[in-house]
């Protein structure tokens, strides 16, 4: 089947803009429409990318017959509702991470996409990059022997911008949900299984009521242990190192690898090897291509439905460990 795909974008934030920009540089992938809460916002976004169709509601985007797939870039607490509505509207779905507020909501989304026979993938763009596929290959081939320890970090310092959804409890914000989901997904990938024990510690903001700085420990049935950190109020190294019985692998840019010369550093048997990986499209374009290539299977190998369920369960456990519950979960 053809890999050409007409996309609609739900939401007009910074990530939506990056997605639209990257798709304009990706063969076969075309953004044809945008939907926002207001027609004014949709038109402003549409003018930036010369889009033919601009809609003043999310439902109008779903109803647009020119749209085949929808990229959902809404706040976390809105992911379940609009993923399910997209499924009901027979639109394929690429939904920004985290896929939903909790694992129960992820299950609801999966049931909806199964019922309506559409494609759905959680948008961990790094999973679709050749660097991550090469990492999987190295690990499965035993390049560093048995995986024993994983260090994965993703943090940034946005300051105390309480109007931002990332510091909003009602919007299911916080470091664990916004960026902690990346180290969790990488740790699970490296270990090759789900953790049997999850613990966390965090500083929950007195105004935001979400985690602003957090660290977690995951223990796997294989004996491997992962240490992860995430934050919205401090910059730390954003790298990943996977330690094995016979060496280690380091990724300096795991979450946003470059298109040219993405570097994997492999240490084993006293030697260091630099493995350079190239990609044929920009980061979000690779993600769109991965969707297009697997539409007929309804899910994709880079981030399967089971993978999304597993990731959500760990995020739930991390939040339970620090006593963090969102307002939308109390309703």
N, C-alpha and C positions, 0 to 999 in steps of 0.2 A: 504494500500500500504506500501511497505518497506520504512524505513526511511534512508536506506543507500544511500549515495550520493558521487559522484566523483567530486571533486572541482578542478578548475583551479584558479590561483592567478594572477591578472593583476597588475604588479608593484612589486618592490622588496625592499621597504622601511621598516622602523621599525615596522609599524603596520602590514604589510604583513608577517613579520617574526613572530610576536606574534600570528597572526591568524593561520599560518602554525603549529607553535609549539602547540597551544591549540588543534587543530584538530587531531594531532597525539595522543592526550590523550582522544579522544572522540569516543566512539564506533559507528561504522557505517559511520563515516565521514572520507574521504580519499582524501588527496591532491595528484593529479596525474600529475599536470603540472603547469608550471609558464611561464609567458610571460613578456618580458622586451623590452626596446628600442634597446638593443644590446644582441646578443647571449652570449657574455662574461658575462654580468651581470646575465642573466638567468641561465647560467651554475653554476655560483658561488652560487647563491641562491639555485639552485637545488641540488648541492652537500651537502649543509648544512642539507637538509631535505631528501636526498636520493630519489629525485623525478625522475620518469621514463622519463618524457618529459619536455624538456626545449626549449623555442621558442624565437627567436630573434626579434619578433614583436608581437604587441598585436593582430593583425588580425590572425596570425598563431595560437595563443592560442584559439581564437574563432573557428577556423576551425578544431581544434583537436577533432576527434570523440570520444575520451575517456572521454572528459570533459562534464559533465551535467550542472554544475552551475559554475558561475564565480564570484569571490570576487574582486571588483574593488577598488584598494587602490591608485589611481592616484591623482594628485593635483586637487583641486576643479574645476578649469576651464575646465578640461578634462572629467568630469563625464558625462555630457549630451551626448557628441559624442560617447563615448565608451559604455554607457548604451544602446543607440539606436542601435549601431552596434551589441552588444550582443543579443539584442532582435531580430534583423534581422537574426542573426545566430542561432536562436532558442535555446539560452542558458539562463538558469535561472540566475537571477541577485541579488546579494547582494552588494550594492554600499555604500561606506563609506559616512558618513555624512560630510557636508551637501550634500543632494542628487544632487543639482545643484547650479548654481550661483544665480538664482532667481526663483520666482514662475512660470514665463512663461516657463522657461526651464524644470521645474518639470512637468508641464502640457504636454510638448512635449514628455518627457520620458514615461509618463503614457499612452499617446496615442499610442506610439510605442509598449509597452508591451501588450496593449490590442489588437492591430492589429495582433501581432504575437503569441499571446496566451502563453506567458511565465510568470513565477513568477518574482516579483521584490519587494525588501524591502530595505529601507534606513537603514544603519547599525548603529543604536543606540544600542550598545551591552547591555547597562544597562537595556533597556526595556525588554530584554529576560531573565533577572535574576529573580529568585523566590522572591527576596527582593522587586522588583518593582511590581510583581503580588500581593504580600501580601499588599503592600501599596495601590494599587487599591482597594483591598478587604476592607481594613480598612476605606478608604474614602467613598466607596459606601455604607458601612454599617452604616455610620454616627458616627463612633467612636469618632470624635472630633466635631460633630455637623456640622454647616454650615461653609464652608471654607471662611475665610475672609482676610487672609494675607499669602503671600508666600515669603520666602527669599531663593534665590538659587544663588550659586556662583561657578564659575569654572575659576581659573586663574593659571598662572605659569610664571616664569621669565626665558626666554631663552636668555636674553641679546640681543644686537643689531647685530644679525647675518643676515645681509642683503642678503646674498646668499641663505638663507632658504626661502622656498615657503611660510611659515607662515608670513613672512614680505614682501610679494610680492603682489603689486596691480595687475599686469598682471595675476598672478595665483589665484586671488580672495582670498587672504589671509586676515589676521587680526584676532583679538580676537573674534569678533562677529561670524564670520564664523567658526573658528576653535573650540572654546570651548563655546562661547555664545549660540550656538545652543542647547547645553545641558540644561542649565537653562530655556531657552524658552520652550523646549519640556516638561520639568518637570512642569513648571508653568501652561501650557495648560492642562496637564494631571490632575494636582491637582484641577484646577478650573472646569474642565469638559466641557469647551466651549472655543470659540475663543475670544480674547480680542477685545474690541470695541474702545480702545484708546491705542496707543503705543508712547512712547517718549524716547529719549536717549540723553546722553551727552558723549563725548569721547575726548581723545587726539589722534589726527591723526599725525603720525610721518612725519617729514619734508623730510625724505629720503625714508621711506617705502611707504608712501602715503596710509597707512591703519590704522585702529584703533589699538592702542597699549594698551590702557586702556579705558574701557567703562563701563557705567552703564545704566540700562534701567528701565522704569516703565511701567507696563501693567495693564490696568483696564479692568475688565470683566463685562458683562451684569448682572451677579449675584451680583455685588457690590464688589467682591473680587479684591484685588490689589496685584500685584507681583513686588518685587524689585529684580533685577538681576544684577550681576557684572561679568565681564570677562576681561581677560588681557593676554598679552604675555610678559609683562615687570614687573610683581610684583606677589609675592606669597600671596594669601589670603586663608582663610578657604574655603574648597571645599564642605561644607555641604549644606543641605537643611532642612529648618524648615517650616512646614505648620501649621498655626495657625487657629483654628476654634472657634466657639462660645462656645464650651464645653471642649476645651483642645487643645493640639498640638502634632505633630509628628515630630521627628527629625531623620534624616539620616546622620551619620557621613561620610559614604563612599557611596554616591549615585551613582557616575559615574562608579566606579570600585570596586564594592562590592566583598568581599572575598568569596571563595567557601564554607568555613566553618565558621559558627557563624557570618554571616552578621547580624548586630544589628539594629533593629528599636526601638527607645525609644518613648513610648507613655505616655503623661501626660494627665490625666483627673480625675475630681472629687477629686483633692487633692492627687492622688496617681500616682506613676511612675511604668510603666511596661516595662521590656525589652523583646522584642520578637526576638528570634534567628531564623535565616533562613538558611537552608542548601541547597546546590546545588549538582547535580549529575555529573557535568562536569565543566571544567574551563570556564571562562567568554565568550571567543570567540567560544568555543565549544557549549555552550548553544545557541548562536546566530545561528550557523550552524544547530543545531538540530531543532530549531524553523522554519527555512527555510524548512528543509526536511519534517517536519510534516505538512506543509501547502502548499506544491507545487501544489496540485490539485485545490486549491482555488485561486491561482495566487497572493494572498496577504495574509498578516499575521496579527493577532490581536495585536501583540506587537507594530507594527508600520505600520498602514494601509496607503494606498495611500492618502486618505483624510487627514490623520494626517501629512504626508509629505508636502502636499500642504499648510495646515494651518501653519506649522512651517516655511516654506519658505516665506510665506506672512509676517509673523512677522519679520523675518530677513530683508526682503526688507524694512519694515517700520522703523526698527531701523537704518538701513543704510541711509535711506532717511532723518531721523531726524538729523543725524550728517553730512549730505552732502557728503556721501561716495559713489562713483561710480567706478566700475572697468573698466579697459581699454577694456576688452573683451565685455563689455556691450555697448561700443561706436562704435563698428565695424558694 
